[in-house]
Amino acid sequence: MKIARRYGISPAQRGGASGQSCPDILRLENGGYLVIGKTPGVPNLSARDLAKHGASIGPDEQAVVVSADVIHGAALEIAKEQR
């Protein structure tokens, strides 16, 4: 798996102290996306709450929380690519 590009601005441009901290959204060469964020923790995210919204987390998956500014910045660039 190789990274093709970053979406949005870098953590350093968003004011990350080390310039290397998450969150981030990257496009993979295979067309998928790599989302880097903080794990919400079991007490804050229940399977029951996910199920109410038709969602679940499989045994080979992990949920992360990514801030709105990262998602919005990436979404604008992704939308431009789709045109």
Jmol script that loads the backbone (N, CA, C; Angstrom):
load data "model"
ATOM      1  N   MET A   1       0.847  -1.170   0.000  1.00  0.00           N
ATOM      2  CA  MET A   1       0.000   0.000   0.000  1.00  0.00           C
ATOM      3  C   MET A   1       0.893   1.235   0.000  1.00  0.00           C
ATOM      4  N   LYS A   2       0.655   2.136  -0.955  1.00  0.00           N
ATOM      5  CA  LYS A   2       1.453   3.356  -1.048  1.00  0.00           C
ATOM      6  C   LYS A   2       0.534   4.572  -1.081  1.00  0.00           C
ATOM      7  N   ILE A   3       1.034   5.665  -0.557  1.00  0.00           N
ATOM      8  CA  ILE A   3       0.271   6.912  -0.517  1.00  0.00           C
ATOM      9  C   ILE A   3       0.480   7.678  -1.818  1.00  0.00           C
ATOM     10  N   ALA A   4      -0.620   8.114  -2.416  1.00  0.00           N
ATOM     11  CA  ALA A   4      -0.564   8.881  -3.647  1.00  0.00           C
ATOM     12  C   ALA A   4      -0.532  10.384  -3.374  1.00  0.00           C
ATOM     13  N   ARG A   5      -1.298  10.842  -2.335  1.00  0.00           N
ATOM     14  CA  ARG A   5      -1.339  12.282  -2.046  1.00  0.00           C
ATOM     15  C   ARG A   5      -2.036  12.562  -0.730  1.00  0.00           C
ATOM     16  N   ARG A   6      -1.881  13.766  -0.249  1.00  0.00           N
ATOM     17  CA  ARG A   6      -2.553  14.262   0.941  1.00  0.00           C
ATOM     18  C   ARG A   6      -3.721  15.145   0.495  1.00  0.00           C
ATOM     19  N   TYR A   7      -4.787  15.141   1.279  1.00  0.00           N
ATOM     20  CA  TYR A   7      -5.907  16.057   1.038  1.00  0.00           C
ATOM     21  C   TYR A   7      -5.946  17.094   2.145  1.00  0.00           C
ATOM     22  N   GLY A   8      -6.280  18.310   1.787  1.00  0.00           N
ATOM     23  CA  GLY A   8      -6.351  19.378   2.776  1.00  0.00           C
ATOM     24  C   GLY A   8      -4.954  19.847   3.149  1.00  0.00           C
ATOM     25  N   ILE A   9      -4.883  20.649   4.211  1.00  0.00           N
ATOM     26  CA  ILE A   9      -3.597  21.175   4.631  1.00  0.00           C
ATOM     27  C   ILE A   9      -2.961  20.240   5.656  1.00  0.00           C
ATOM     28  N   SER A  10      -1.668  20.352   5.793  1.00  0.00           N
ATOM     29  CA  SER A  10      -0.933  19.452   6.684  1.00  0.00           C
ATOM     30  C   SER A  10      -1.165  19.811   8.151  1.00  0.00           C
ATOM     31  N   PRO A  11      -0.879  18.874   9.059  1.00  0.00           N
ATOM     32  CA  PRO A  11      -0.992  19.186  10.476  1.00  0.00           C
ATOM     33  C   PRO A  11      -0.160  20.409  10.874  1.00  0.00           C
ATOM     34  N   ALA A  12       1.031  20.567  10.283  1.00  0.00           N
ATOM     35  CA  ALA A  12       1.871  21.731  10.597  1.00  0.00           C
ATOM     36  C   ALA A  12       1.175  23.027  10.180  1.00  0.00           C
ATOM     37  N   GLN A  13       0.512  23.022   9.022  1.00  0.00           N
ATOM     38  CA  GLN A  13      -0.204  24.207   8.553  1.00  0.00           C
ATOM     39  C   GLN A  13      -1.422  24.512   9.418  1.00  0.00           C
ATOM     40  N   ARG A  14      -1.968  23.476  10.090  1.00  0.00           N
ATOM     41  CA  ARG A  14      -3.106  23.678  10.995  1.00  0.00           C
ATOM     42  C   ARG A  14      -2.651  24.048  12.391  1.00  0.00           C
ATOM     43  N   GLY A  15      -1.343  24.157  12.617  1.00  0.00           N
ATOM     44  CA  GLY A  15      -0.836  24.569  13.911  1.00  0.00           C
ATOM     45  C   GLY A  15      -0.430  23.441  14.834  1.00  0.00           C
ATOM     46  N   GLY A  16      -0.273  22.227  14.292  1.00  0.00           N
ATOM     47  CA  GLY A  16       0.180  21.103  15.113  1.00  0.00           C
ATOM     48  C   GLY A  16       1.553  21.398  15.687  1.00  0.00           C
ATOM     49  N   ALA A  17       1.714  21.189  16.978  1.00  0.00           N
ATOM     50  CA  ALA A  17       2.963  21.539  17.661  1.00  0.00           C
ATOM     51  C   ALA A  17       4.178  20.876  17.027  1.00  0.00           C
ATOM     52  N   SER A  18       4.072  19.583  16.735  1.00  0.00           N
ATOM     53  CA  SER A  18       5.214  18.872  16.170  1.00  0.00           C
ATOM     54  C   SER A  18       5.217  18.933  14.643  1.00  0.00           C
ATOM     55  N   GLY A  19       4.081  19.347  14.075  1.00  0.00           N
ATOM     56  CA  GLY A  19       3.974  19.342  12.620  1.00  0.00           C
ATOM     57  C   GLY A  19       3.742  17.966  12.048  1.00  0.00           C
ATOM     58  N   GLN A  20       3.625  16.966  12.928  1.00  0.00           N
ATOM     59  CA  GLN A  20       3.465  15.602  12.461  1.00  0.00           C
ATOM     60  C   GLN A  20       2.245  14.922  13.057  1.00  0.00           C
ATOM     61  N   SER A  21       1.488  15.612  13.894  1.00  0.00           N
ATOM     62  CA  SER A  21       0.373  14.963  14.583  1.00  0.00           C
ATOM     63  C   SER A  21      -0.862  14.902  13.704  1.00  0.00           C
ATOM     64  N   CYS A  22      -1.720  13.937  14.004  1.00  0.00           N
ATOM     65  CA  CYS A  22      -2.949  13.746  13.268  1.00  0.00           C
ATOM     66  C   CYS A  22      -3.934  14.845  13.636  1.00  0.00           C
ATOM     67  N   PRO A  23      -5.062  14.956  13.001  1.00  0.00           N
ATOM     68  CA  PRO A  23      -5.622  14.046  12.008  1.00  0.00           C
ATOM     69  C   PRO A  23      -5.147  14.373  10.597  1.00  0.00           C
ATOM     70  N   ASP A  24      -5.422  13.457   9.702  1.00  0.00           N
ATOM     71  CA  ASP A  24      -5.018  13.633   8.312  1.00  0.00           C
ATOM     72  C   ASP A  24      -5.838  12.707   7.425  1.00  0.00           C
ATOM     73  N   ILE A  25      -5.937  13.063   6.139  1.00  0.00           N
ATOM     74  CA  ILE A  25      -6.597  12.216   5.138  1.00  0.00           C
ATOM     75  C   ILE A  25      -5.666  12.105   3.948  1.00  0.00           C
ATOM     76  N   LEU A  26      -5.357  10.861   3.580  1.00  0.00           N
ATOM     77  CA  LEU A  26      -4.442  10.598   2.484  1.00  0.00           C
ATOM     78  C   LEU A  26      -5.113   9.670   1.475  1.00  0.00           C
ATOM     79  N   ARG A  27      -4.801   9.877   0.203  1.00  0.00           N
ATOM     80  CA  ARG A  27      -5.311   9.010  -0.864  1.00  0.00           C
ATOM     81  C   ARG A  27      -4.273   7.944  -1.143  1.00  0.00           C
ATOM     82  N   LEU A  28      -4.711   6.712  -1.252  1.00  0.00           N
ATOM     83  CA  LEU A  28      -3.808   5.603  -1.549  1.00  0.00           C
ATOM     84  C   LEU A  28      -3.756   5.353  -3.048  1.00  0.00           C
ATOM     85  N   GLU A  29      -2.679   4.771  -3.515  1.00  0.00           N
ATOM     86  CA  GLU A  29      -2.537   4.482  -4.947  1.00  0.00           C
ATOM     87  C   GLU A  29      -3.616   3.544  -5.454  1.00  0.00           C
ATOM     88  N   ASN A  30      -4.191   2.713  -4.568  1.00  0.00           N
ATOM     89  CA  ASN A  30      -5.239   1.788  -4.997  1.00  0.00           C
ATOM     90  C   ASN A  30      -6.615   2.447  -5.048  1.00  0.00           C
ATOM     91  N   GLY A  31      -6.675   3.771  -4.795  1.00  0.00           N
ATOM     92  CA  GLY A  31      -7.938   4.507  -4.860  1.00  0.00           C
ATOM     93  C   GLY A  31      -8.628   4.666  -3.522  1.00  0.00           C
ATOM     94  N   GLY A  32      -8.178   3.964  -2.507  1.00  0.00           N
ATOM     95  CA  GLY A  32      -8.775   4.085  -1.172  1.00  0.00           C
ATOM     96  C   GLY A  32      -8.230   5.293  -0.431  1.00  0.00           C
ATOM     97  N   TYR A  33      -8.729   5.490   0.764  1.00  0.00           N
ATOM     98  CA  TYR A  33      -8.317   6.608   1.608  1.00  0.00           C
ATOM     99  C   TYR A  33      -7.778   6.088   2.930  1.00  0.00           C
ATOM    100  N   LEU A  34      -6.756   6.733   3.436  1.00  0.00           N
ATOM    101  CA  LEU A  34      -6.226   6.460   4.761  1.00  0.00           C
ATOM    102  C   LEU A  34      -6.591   7.656   5.628  1.00  0.00           C
ATOM    103  N   VAL A  35      -7.364   7.411   6.670  1.00  0.00           N
ATOM    104  CA  VAL A  35      -7.786   8.472   7.584  1.00  0.00           C
ATOM    105  C   VAL A  35      -7.054   8.262   8.898  1.00  0.00           C
ATOM    106  N   ILE A  36      -6.329   9.275   9.334  1.00  0.00           N
ATOM    107  CA  ILE A  36      -5.604   9.218  10.597  1.00  0.00           C
ATOM    108  C   ILE A  36      -6.329  10.116  11.590  1.00  0.00           C
ATOM    109  N   GLY A  37      -6.670   9.566  12.743  1.00  0.00           N
ATOM    110  CA  GLY A  37      -7.369  10.339  13.760  1.00  0.00           C
ATOM    111  C   GLY A  37      -7.189   9.704  15.118  1.00  0.00           C
ATOM    112  N   LYS A  38      -7.950  10.195  16.075  1.00  0.00           N
ATOM    113  CA  LYS A  38      -7.885   9.669  17.437  1.00  0.00           C
ATOM    114  C   LYS A  38      -8.977   8.627  17.625  1.00  0.00           C
ATOM    115  N   THR A  39      -8.650   7.520  18.287  1.00  0.00           N
ATOM    116  CA  THR A  39      -9.672   6.525  18.582  1.00  0.00           C
ATOM    117  C   THR A  39     -10.579   7.085  19.670  1.00  0.00           C
ATOM    118  N   PRO A  40     -11.894   6.969  19.492  1.00  0.00           N
ATOM    119  CA  PRO A  40     -12.829   7.593  20.420  1.00  0.00           C
ATOM    120  C   PRO A  40     -12.941   6.893  21.759  1.00  0.00           C
ATOM    121  N   GLY A  41     -12.515   5.661  21.855  1.00  0.00           N
ATOM    122  CA  GLY A  41     -12.609   4.923  23.113  1.00  0.00           C
ATOM    123  C   GLY A  41     -13.956   4.246  23.258  1.00  0.00           C
ATOM    124  N   VAL A  42     -13.959   3.091  23.836  1.00  0.00           N
ATOM    125  CA  VAL A  42     -15.169   2.289  23.984  1.00  0.00           C
ATOM    126  C   VAL A  42     -16.278   3.016  24.752  1.00  0.00           C
ATOM    127  N   PRO A  43     -15.985   3.723  25.875  1.00  0.00           N
ATOM    128  CA  PRO A  43     -17.086   4.366  26.611  1.00  0.00           C
ATOM    129  C   PRO A  43     -17.830   5.422  25.798  1.00  0.00           C
ATOM    130  N   ASN A  44     -17.142   6.032  24.820  1.00  0.00           N
ATOM    131  CA  ASN A  44     -17.754   7.111  24.041  1.00  0.00           C
ATOM    132  C   ASN A  44     -18.447   6.645  22.769  1.00  0.00           C
ATOM    133  N   LEU A  45     -18.262   5.400  22.388  1.00  0.00           N
ATOM    134  CA  LEU A  45     -18.812   4.903  21.139  1.00  0.00           C
ATOM    135  C   LEU A  45     -19.311   3.482  21.360  1.00  0.00           C
ATOM    136  N   SER A  46     -20.618   3.315  21.413  1.00  0.00           N
ATOM    137  CA  SER A  46     -21.156   1.984  21.684  1.00  0.00           C
ATOM    138  C   SER A  46     -21.657   1.315  20.410  1.00  0.00           C
ATOM    139  N   ALA A  47     -21.614  -0.005  20.406  1.00  0.00           N
ATOM    140  CA  ALA A  47     -22.130  -0.771  19.277  1.00  0.00           C
ATOM    141  C   ALA A  47     -23.613  -0.507  19.091  1.00  0.00           C
ATOM    142  N   ARG A  48     -24.329  -0.322  20.172  1.00  0.00           N
ATOM    143  CA  ARG A  48     -25.771  -0.045  20.105  1.00  0.00           C
ATOM    144  C   ARG A  48     -26.027   1.287  19.396  1.00  0.00           C
ATOM    145  N   ASP A  49     -25.248   2.310  19.740  1.00  0.00           N
ATOM    146  CA  ASP A  49     -25.423   3.612  19.091  1.00  0.00           C
ATOM    147  C   ASP A  49     -25.097   3.522  17.603  1.00  0.00           C
ATOM    148  N   LEU A  50     -24.041   2.801  17.260  1.00  0.00           N
ATOM    149  CA  LEU A  50     -23.704   2.602  15.850  1.00  0.00           C
ATOM    150  C   LEU A  50     -24.839   1.896  15.116  1.00  0.00           C
ATOM    151  N   ALA A  51     -25.375   0.844  15.724  1.00  0.00           N
ATOM    152  CA  ALA A  51     -26.435   0.052  15.096  1.00  0.00           C
ATOM    153  C   ALA A  51     -27.684   0.896  14.842  1.00  0.00           C
ATOM    154  N   LYS A  52     -27.985   1.830  15.722  1.00  0.00           N
ATOM    155  CA  LYS A  52     -29.144   2.717  15.525  1.00  0.00           C
ATOM    156  C   LYS A  52     -29.029   3.503  14.227  1.00  0.00           C
ATOM    157  N   HIS A  53     -27.796   3.706  13.777  1.00  0.00           N
ATOM    158  CA  HIS A  53     -27.556   4.480  12.552  1.00  0.00           C
ATOM    159  C   HIS A  53     -27.169   3.580  11.380  1.00  0.00           C
ATOM    160  N   GLY A  54     -27.385   2.272  11.540  1.00  0.00           N
ATOM    161  CA  GLY A  54     -27.093   1.325  10.465  1.00  0.00           C
ATOM    162  C   GLY A  54     -25.610   1.098  10.245  1.00  0.00           C
ATOM    163  N   ALA A  55     -24.790   1.322  11.278  1.00  0.00           N
ATOM    164  CA  ALA A  55     -23.337   1.184  11.145  1.00  0.00           C
ATOM    165  C   ALA A  55     -22.809   0.150  12.133  1.00  0.00           C
ATOM    166  N   SER A  56     -21.633  -0.353  11.844  1.00  0.00           N
ATOM    167  CA  SER A  56     -20.937  -1.254  12.763  1.00  0.00           C
ATOM    168  C   SER A  56     -19.450  -1.185  12.450  1.00  0.00           C
ATOM    169  N   ILE A  57     -18.651  -1.694  13.374  1.00  0.00           N
ATOM    170  CA  ILE A  57     -17.199  -1.743  13.180  1.00  0.00           C
ATOM    171  C   ILE A  57     -16.802  -3.209  13.185  1.00  0.00           C
ATOM    172  N   GLY A  58     -16.286  -3.679  12.050  1.00  0.00           N
ATOM    173  CA  GLY A  58     -15.893  -5.073  11.913  1.00  0.00           C
ATOM    174  C   GLY A  58     -14.632  -5.381  12.697  1.00  0.00           C
ATOM    175  N   PRO A  59     -14.334  -6.667  12.868  1.00  0.00           N
ATOM    176  CA  PRO A  59     -13.160  -7.066  13.638  1.00  0.00           C
ATOM    177  C   PRO A  59     -11.841  -6.592  13.033  1.00  0.00           C
ATOM    178  N   ASP A  60     -11.828  -6.333  11.734  1.00  0.00           N
ATOM    179  CA  ASP A  60     -10.608  -5.853  11.086  1.00  0.00           C
ATOM    180  C   ASP A  60     -10.645  -4.347  10.828  1.00  0.00           C
ATOM    181  N   GLU A  61     -11.578  -3.631  11.479  1.00  0.00           N
ATOM    182  CA  GLU A  61     -11.736  -2.191  11.290  1.00  0.00           C
ATOM    183  C   GLU A  61     -11.515  -1.450  12.602  1.00  0.00           C
ATOM    184  N   GLN A  62     -11.292  -0.150  12.484  1.00  0.00           N
ATOM    185  CA  GLN A  62     -11.137   0.690  13.659  1.00  0.00           C
ATOM    186  C   GLN A  62     -11.740   2.054  13.347  1.00  0.00           C
ATOM    187  N   ALA A  63     -12.450   2.612  14.304  1.00  0.00           N
ATOM    188  CA  ALA A  63     -13.040   3.941  14.136  1.00  0.00           C
ATOM    189  C   ALA A  63     -12.060   4.985  14.634  1.00  0.00           C
ATOM    190  N   VAL A  64     -12.007   6.105  13.940  1.00  0.00           N
ATOM    191  CA  VAL A  64     -11.204   7.242  14.388  1.00  0.00           C
ATOM    192  C   VAL A  64     -12.058   8.499  14.318  1.00  0.00           C
ATOM    193  N   VAL A  65     -11.695   9.497  15.097  1.00  0.00           N
ATOM    194  CA  VAL A  65     -12.379  10.783  15.077  1.00  0.00           C
ATOM    195  C   VAL A  65     -11.454  11.776  14.390  1.00  0.00           C
ATOM    196  N   VAL A  66     -11.989  12.470  13.376  1.00  0.00           N
ATOM    197  CA  VAL A  66     -11.238  13.471  12.627  1.00  0.00           C
ATOM    198  C   VAL A  66     -12.011  14.781  12.711  1.00  0.00           C
ATOM    199  N   SER A  67     -11.322  15.864  12.983  1.00  0.00           N
ATOM    200  CA  SER A  67     -11.993  17.146  13.161  1.00  0.00           C
ATOM    201  C   SER A  67     -12.647  17.639  11.872  1.00  0.00           C
ATOM    202  N   ALA A  68     -13.652  18.474  12.031  1.00  0.00           N
ATOM    203  CA  ALA A  68     -14.426  18.977  10.896  1.00  0.00           C
ATOM    204  C   ALA A  68     -13.555  19.750   9.908  1.00  0.00           C
ATOM    205  N   ASP A  69     -12.589  20.529  10.389  1.00  0.00           N
ATOM    206  CA  ASP A  69     -11.767  21.309   9.464  1.00  0.00           C
ATOM    207  C   ASP A  69     -10.956  20.411   8.526  1.00  0.00           C
ATOM    208  N   VAL A  70     -10.533  19.264   9.018  1.00  0.00           N
ATOM    209  CA  VAL A  70      -9.791  18.320   8.176  1.00  0.00           C
ATOM    210  C   VAL A  70     -10.719  17.706   7.135  1.00  0.00           C
ATOM    211  N   ILE A  71     -11.891  17.262   7.556  1.00  0.00           N
ATOM    212  CA  ILE A  71     -12.870  16.676   6.626  1.00  0.00           C
ATOM    213  C   ILE A  71     -13.291  17.692   5.571  1.00  0.00           C
ATOM    214  N   HIS A  72     -13.598  18.909   5.976  1.00  0.00           N
ATOM    215  CA  HIS A  72     -14.055  19.932   5.027  1.00  0.00           C
ATOM    216  C   HIS A  72     -12.973  20.270   4.002  1.00  0.00           C
ATOM    217  N   GLY A  73     -11.747  20.431   4.472  1.00  0.00           N
ATOM    218  CA  GLY A  73     -10.648  20.721   3.551  1.00  0.00           C
ATOM    219  C   GLY A  73     -10.423  19.601   2.553  1.00  0.00           C
ATOM    220  N   ALA A  74     -10.477  18.373   3.028  1.00  0.00           N
ATOM    221  CA  ALA A  74     -10.296  17.227   2.137  1.00  0.00           C
ATOM    222  C   ALA A  74     -11.466  17.083   1.179  1.00  0.00           C
ATOM    223  N   ALA A  75     -12.680  17.288   1.671  1.00  0.00           N
ATOM    224  CA  ALA A  75     -13.873  17.124   0.829  1.00  0.00           C
ATOM    225  C   ALA A  75     -13.854  18.075  -0.358  1.00  0.00           C
ATOM    226  N   LEU A  76     -13.408  19.299  -0.141  1.00  0.00           N
ATOM    227  CA  LEU A  76     -13.336  20.260  -1.245  1.00  0.00           C
ATOM    228  C   LEU A  76     -12.392  19.772  -2.338  1.00  0.00           C
ATOM    229  N   GLU A  77     -11.235  19.258  -1.940  1.00  0.00           N
ATOM    230  CA  GLU A  77     -10.278  18.760  -2.924  1.00  0.00           C
ATOM    231  C   GLU A  77     -10.778  17.489  -3.604  1.00  0.00           C
ATOM    232  N   ILE A  78     -11.393  16.585  -2.839  1.00  0.00           N
ATOM    233  CA  ILE A  78     -11.918  15.346  -3.420  1.00  0.00           C
ATOM    234  C   ILE A  78     -13.007  15.660  -4.428  1.00  0.00           C
ATOM    235  N   ALA A  79     -13.902  16.596  -4.097  1.00  0.00           N
ATOM    236  CA  ALA A  79     -14.982  16.981  -5.010  1.00  0.00           C
ATOM    237  C   ALA A  79     -14.417  17.553  -6.323  1.00  0.00           C
ATOM    238  N   LYS A  80     -13.359  18.337  -6.243  1.00  0.00           N
ATOM    239  CA  LYS A  80     -12.741  18.889  -7.452  1.00  0.00           C
ATOM    240  C   LYS A  80     -12.190  17.793  -8.348  1.00  0.00           C
ATOM    241  N   GLU A  81     -11.610  16.753  -7.742  1.00  0.00           N
ATOM    242  CA  GLU A  81     -11.071  15.642  -8.520  1.00  0.00           C
ATOM    243  C   GLU A  81     -12.138  14.840  -9.242  1.00  0.00           C
ATOM    244  N   GLN A  82     -13.312  14.785  -8.686  1.00  0.00           N
ATOM    245  CA  GLN A  82     -14.399  13.976  -9.250  1.00  0.00           C
ATOM    246  C   GLN A  82     -15.042  14.618 -10.459  1.00  0.00           C
ATOM    247  N   ARG A  83     -14.724  15.852 -10.736  1.00  0.00           N
ATOM    248  CA  ARG A  83     -15.341  16.559 -11.885  1.00  0.00           C
ATOM    249  C   ARG A  83     -14.619  16.305 -13.165  1.00  0.00           C
TER     250      ARG A  83
END
end "model"
wireframe off; spacefill off
backbone 0.3
color backbone group
